[in-house]
Amino acid sequence: MITEVAAAAGAAPPADGVILPGLIDIHCHGGGGHSLCTEDPAEALAAAAHHAAAGTTGVVASLVTAAPADLLRQVRALAPLVAAGDLLGIHLEGPFLSPARRGAHDPALLRDPDPALAEDLLAAAGGAIKIVTMAPERTGAPLVAEKFRAAGVVVALGHTDADYAGMAAALAAGAGSALVTHLGNAMPPLHHRAAGPVAAALVAAAADEASVELIADGAHVDAGFTRLVFASAAPGRVVLVTDAMAAAGMPDGSYVLGPLRVTVSGGVARLASADDPGPGPIAGGTSSLLRVVATASAAGVPLPDAVRAASEAPARVLGLAARGALAPGMAADLVVTDSGLRVRRVMRAGRWIR
């Protein structure tokens, strides 16, 4: 725990150094060649360790759409890691998503929100599920969303083909705790005659009634969109995420995301298809969260705002009152970088891990 924040007696800080709170990624599928969509706890730990060494001291394991039996096995395998503090929680990104906006999710496995499956997943997790993404227009979504909220799970809206009114109503049902999964990705684009879910999310975030994820890595959204989101949202309502998959921190090549094959070229991951030689949909990220912060800052977002979006804001989403800031009483998680935001050292829970 941090007991005091003060200038070091008799020592000047390095001229080119920056000290940040430990970063928190609430949307991460893997990294360092390892997947978090797994039944193997050792593999999940290796993925979390990769991101920890890059400055992300807290990770939520995001599971992609899979068959119910597979999801249940993955949840049961990861739940003990959440209980032990190795992961901050589990995020179910699917299977309750729109086929029209499926992104890198197997369309054959998508389904309407199912109360029975929701109950089975909650029982298997024992409190480890912290976030669930669903498309609000799918049949049964309001009922299942309320079931998850009653269990303390944050309901995120995403992979949706909803219109403005439908998205706005679903966000209002979250009563200020709603989250939007990777704003701008896997949803209709903002249009002046069909404002759609992007506009509804920005209105809610501006009113301090919802938080919005943003994959500001330079591939998922561009600099202008990044600046628009930060300029529109109330302070602390933008949450930077990586959406990282196993290829994060690895060379270009072939990887998998859940049951789907992915090709990484030029650092951009896309679905691979033997039937379509053209570039497929973006399939997760390959950046660290610190690089996302740096990219957002380079896009014109003030550095304190970008850092807050990767520390305090995600801690708020998860209800972690003692994480995400450098202040007395907070967890001793911090990152030391150079002036270019390249990681030098990382402390987690008061111990240097790099």
C-alpha positions in Angstrom: 0.0 0.0 0.0 1.1 3.6 -0.7 1.6 5.4 2.6 2.9 8.8 1.3 3.5 10.6 -2.0 6.3 13.2 -1.7 9.5 14.4 -3.3 12.4 12.2 -2.5 14.6 13.8 0.1 18.0 14.8 -1.2 17.4 13.3 -4.7 16.1 14.8 -7.8 13.8 12.7 -10.1 15.4 11.7 -13.4 15.0 14.5 -16.0 13.5 12.1 -18.5 11.5 9.9 -16.2 7.7 9.5 -15.6 6.0 7.7 -12.8 2.5 6.4 -13.6 0.0 4.3 -11.6 -0.1 0.7 -12.5 -2.3 0.3 -15.6 -5.5 -1.8 -15.7 -6.7 -3.5 -18.8 -10.4 -4.6 -18.7 -10.4 -6.0 -22.2 -7.6 -8.4 -22.9 -7.6 -11.8 -24.7 -3.9 -12.7 -24.3 -0.3 -11.6 -25.0 3.3 -12.8 -25.4 2.1 -15.8 -27.4 -0.3 -16.9 -24.7 -4.1 -16.8 -24.6 -6.5 -15.9 -21.8 -9.2 -17.8 -23.7 -8.0 -21.0 -22.2 -8.7 -23.9 -19.8 -5.0 -23.9 -18.8 -4.3 -21.7 -15.7 -0.5 -21.7 -16.5 -1.1 -20.2 -19.9 -3.4 -17.5 -18.5 -0.7 -16.6 -15.9 1.9 -16.4 -18.7 -0.3 -14.0 -20.6 -0.9 -11.8 -17.5 2.8 -11.8 -16.7 3.6 -10.6 -20.2 1.3 -7.6 -19.8 2.5 -7.0 -16.2 6.1 -6.6 -17.5 4.8 -4.0 -19.9 3.2 -2.0 -17.2 -0.3 -3.4 -16.9 -0.4 -4.5 -13.3 -4.1 -5.6 -13.5 -5.8 -7.6 -16.3 -9.3 -8.8 -16.9 -9.3 -12.0 -18.9 -11.7 -11.6 -21.9 -13.2 -14.8 -23.3 -14.4 -14.8 -26.9 -17.5 -16.6 -28.1 -17.3 -20.3 -27.7 -19.7 -23.3 -27.2 -21.4 -23.2 -23.8 -19.5 -26.2 -22.5 -16.2 -24.7 -23.5 -17.0 -21.3 -21.9 -18.0 -23.1 -18.7 -14.7 -25.0 -18.6 -12.7 -21.8 -19.2 -14.6 -19.9 -16.5 -14.0 -22.7 -14.0 -10.3 -22.8 -14.9 -9.8 -19.0 -14.5 -12.0 -18.4 -11.5 -9.3 -19.5 -9.0 -6.9 -17.1 -10.5 -9.3 -14.3 -9.9 -9.8 -15.4 -6.3 -6.0 -15.4 -5.9 -5.6 -11.9 -7.3 -3.7 -13.0 -10.4 -6.5 -11.7 -12.6 -8.9 -8.9 -11.8 -11.8 -10.8 -13.3 -13.4 -12.5 -16.3 -15.0 -10.7 -19.2 -17.5 -12.6 -21.3 -17.3 -11.1 -24.8 -20.0 -13.3 -26.2 -21.9 -15.3 -27.1 -24.8 -12.8 -26.9 -23.7 -10.7 -29.8 -25.1 -9.5 -33.1 -24.2 -11.7 -36.1 -24.2 -8.5 -38.2 -21.5 -7.0 -36.1 -19.7 -10.2 -35.0 -16.2 -9.1 -35.7 -13.8 -11.9 -34.8 -16.4 -14.1 -33.3 -17.7 -17.4 -34.8 -21.2 -16.7 -36.2 -22.2 -20.3 -35.7 -21.8 -20.0 -31.9 -23.6 -16.7 -31.4 -27.0 -16.9 -29.6 -29.7 -14.9 -28.0 -29.1 -14.0 -24.3 -30.1 -17.2 -22.4 -31.1 -17.0 -18.7 -30.2 -20.6 -18.1 -26.7 -20.2 -19.6 -26.2 -17.0 -17.7 -27.1 -18.8 -14.4 -24.7 -21.6 -15.3 -21.9 -19.2 -16.0 -22.4 -17.2 -12.9 -22.5 -20.4 -10.8 -19.3 -21.7 -12.4 -17.5 -18.4 -11.8 -18.3 -18.0 -8.1 -18.1 -14.2 -8.5 -15.2 -14.1 -10.9 -17.2 -12.7 -13.9 -16.9 -8.9 -13.7 -18.1 -7.9 -17.2 -20.3 -9.3 -19.9 -20.8 -7.9 -23.4 -24.1 -8.3 -25.2 -26.0 -6.7 -28.1 -29.0 -5.0 -26.6 -31.2 -5.7 -29.6 -31.1 -9.4 -29.2 -34.2 -11.2 -27.9 -34.0 -11.6 -24.1 -31.2 -9.1 -23.6 -33.0 -6.9 -21.0 -33.9 -9.9 -18.8 -30.4 -11.4 -19.0 -28.7 -8.1 -18.5 -30.7 -7.6 -15.3 -29.7 -11.1 -14.1 -26.0 -10.2 -14.6 -26.4 -6.8 -12.9 -28.1 -8.4 -9.9 -25.0 -10.6 -9.5 -22.7 -7.6 -9.5 -21.6 -7.9 -13.1 -21.0 -4.8 -15.3 -23.1 -5.1 -18.5 -21.3 -3.8 -21.5 -23.1 -3.1 -24.7 -21.2 -3.9 -27.9 -21.0 -6.0 -31.1 -24.4 -4.4 -31.8 -26.5 -3.3 -34.7 -28.8 -1.3 -32.5 -30.1 2.1 -33.6 -29.7 5.3 -31.5 -33.0 4.8 -29.6 -32.3 1.2 -28.8 -28.8 1.8 -27.6 -29.8 4.9 -25.5 -32.5 2.9 -23.8 -30.1 0.0 -23.0 -27.6 2.4 -21.6 -30.2 4.1 -19.4 -31.1 0.7 -18.0 -27.6 0.5 -16.6 -28.3 3.4 -14.2 -24.9 5.0 -14.6 -22.8 1.7 -14.5 -23.2 0.8 -18.2 -20.1 0.2 -20.3 -19.7 0.2 -24.0 -17.4 -2.4 -25.5 -14.7 -0.9 -27.8 -16.6 2.2 -29.0 -16.7 2.5 -32.8 -15.7 -1.1 -33.5 -18.2 -3.8 -34.2 -21.1 -1.3 -34.5 -22.6 0.9 -37.2 -20.5 4.0 -37.9 -21.6 7.4 -36.8 -23.8 9.1 -39.5 -25.5 12.5 -39.4 -28.9 10.9 -40.5 -28.5 7.7 -38.5 -26.5 8.6 -35.4 -26.6 5.0 -34.1 -25.0 3.4 -31.1 -21.8 5.6 -31.3 -23.8 8.8 -30.8 -25.9 7.2 -28.0 -22.8 6.1 -26.2 -21.1 9.5 -26.5 -24.2 11.3 -25.2 -24.4 8.9 -22.2 -20.6 9.3 -21.6 -20.9 13.1 -21.8 -23.7 13.1 -19.2 -21.5 10.9 -16.9 -24.0 8.1 -17.2 -21.8 5.5 -19.0 -18.2 4.6 -19.6 -16.8 3.8 -23.1 -13.9 1.6 -24.0 -11.6 2.8 -26.7 -8.9 0.8 -28.4 -6.7 3.8 -29.2 -3.9 1.8 -30.8 -3.8 3.6 -34.2 -5.4 0.5 -35.9 -8.8 0.2 -34.4 -9.6 3.9 -34.4 -7.8 6.9 -35.8 -6.4 10.0 -34.0 -9.5 12.1 -34.8 -11.9 9.7 -33.4 -9.7 9.3 -30.3 -9.8 13.1 -29.7 -13.5 13.2 -30.3 -14.2 10.6 -27.7 -12.0 12.2 -25.1 -13.4 15.7 -25.9 -17.0 14.4 -25.6 -17.0 12.2 -22.5 -17.1 13.4 -18.9 -13.8 13.1 -17.0 -13.0 9.5 -16.2 -15.6 8.0 -18.5 -13.1 6.9 -21.3 -11.5 3.6 -20.6 -8.5 2.7 -22.8 -8.1 -1.0 -23.5 -5.9 -3.1 -25.7 -8.3 -5.9 -26.9 -4.9 -7.7 -27.0 -4.7 -11.3 -28.2 -1.9 -13.8 -28.1 0.1 -11.9 -30.8 0.6 -8.9 -28.6 4.3 -8.4 -28.2 5.1 -11.0 -30.8 6.3 -11.0 -34.4 3.9 -11.0 -37.4 2.6 -14.5 -38.2 -0.3 -16.9 -37.6 -2.2 -17.1 -34.3 -5.6 -18.1 -33.0 -8.2 -16.1 -31.2 -10.6 -18.6 -29.6 -11.6 -21.0 -32.3 -10.6 -18.7 -35.2 -7.3 -18.3 -37.1 -5.7 -14.9 -37.2 -2.9 -13.5 -39.4 -0.8 -10.6 -38.1 0.8 -8.4 -40.6 2.4 -5.0 -39.9 1.3 -5.5 -36.3 -2.4 -5.6 -37.3 -4.3 -8.8 -36.5 -7.0 -9.9 -38.9 -9.1 -13.0 -39.3 -7.7 -15.4 -41.8 -9.9 -17.1 -44.3 -9.1 -19.7 -46.9 -12.2 -18.7 -48.9 -11.4 -15.0 -49.0 -7.8 -13.9 -49.8 -8.6 -10.2 -48.9 -8.0 -8.7 -45.5 -10.5 -9.9 -43.0 -11.9 -8.0 -40.0 -9.5 -6.8 -37.3 -9.2 -9.6 -34.8 -8.0 -8.1 -31.5 -5.0 -5.9 -30.7 -1.2 -6.4 -30.5 -0.2 -3.4 -28.3 0.5 -3.1 -24.7 -1.8 -0.7 -22.7 1.2 1.6 -22.2 1.6 1.8 -25.9 -2.1 2.6 -26.2 -1.7 5.4 -23.7 1.3 6.8 -25.7 -0.7 6.5 -29.0 -3.6 8.4 -27.4 -1.3 11.1 -26.2 0.3 11.4 -29.6 -3.2 11.9 -31.0 -3.6 15.0 -28.9 -5.1 13.7 -25.7 -3.4 15.3 -22.7 -1.2 12.8 -21.0 -2.9 13.0 -17.6 -6.2 12.2 -19.3 -4.8 9.3 -21.3 -3.2 7.8 -18.1 -6.4 8.3 -16.1 -8.2 6.4 -18.9 -5.9 3.4 -18.4 -5.8 3.4 -14.6 -8.4 5.2 -12.5 -11.2 4.9 -15.1 -11.0 1.1 -15.4 -10.6 0.7 -11.7 -13.9 2.7 -11.3 -15.6 0.3 -13.8 -14.5 -2.7 -11.7 -15.4 -1.0 -8.4 -11.7 -1.1 -7.2 -11.5 1.8 -4.8 -7.8 1.1 -3.9 -6.4 0.8 -7.4 -5.6 3.1 -10.3 -4.0 6.1 -8.6 -0.8 7.2 -6.9 -2.1 8.4 -3.5 -1.9 7.3 0.1 -4.0 4.3 0.8 -3.9 3.0 -2.7 -2.2 -0.3 -3.8 1.5 0.1 -4.5 1.2 -0.5 -8.2 3.3 1.8 -10.4 5.2 2.1 -13.7 8.4 4.0 -14.3 8.9 5.0 -17.9 11.2 7.3 -19.9 10.0 10.5 -21.5 8.8 8.5 -24.5 6.6 6.3 -22.3 8.7 3.3 -22.8 8.7 1.1 -19.7 11.7 1.0 -17.4 10.4 -0.6 -14.2 7.2 -2.0 -12.9 6.0 -2.4 -9.3 3.0 -4.5 -8.3 1.7 -4.8 -4.8 4.9 -3.2 -3.5 7.3 -5.5 -5.3 9.4 -4.7 -8.3 8.6 -7.2 -11.0 10.7 -5.5 -13.6 
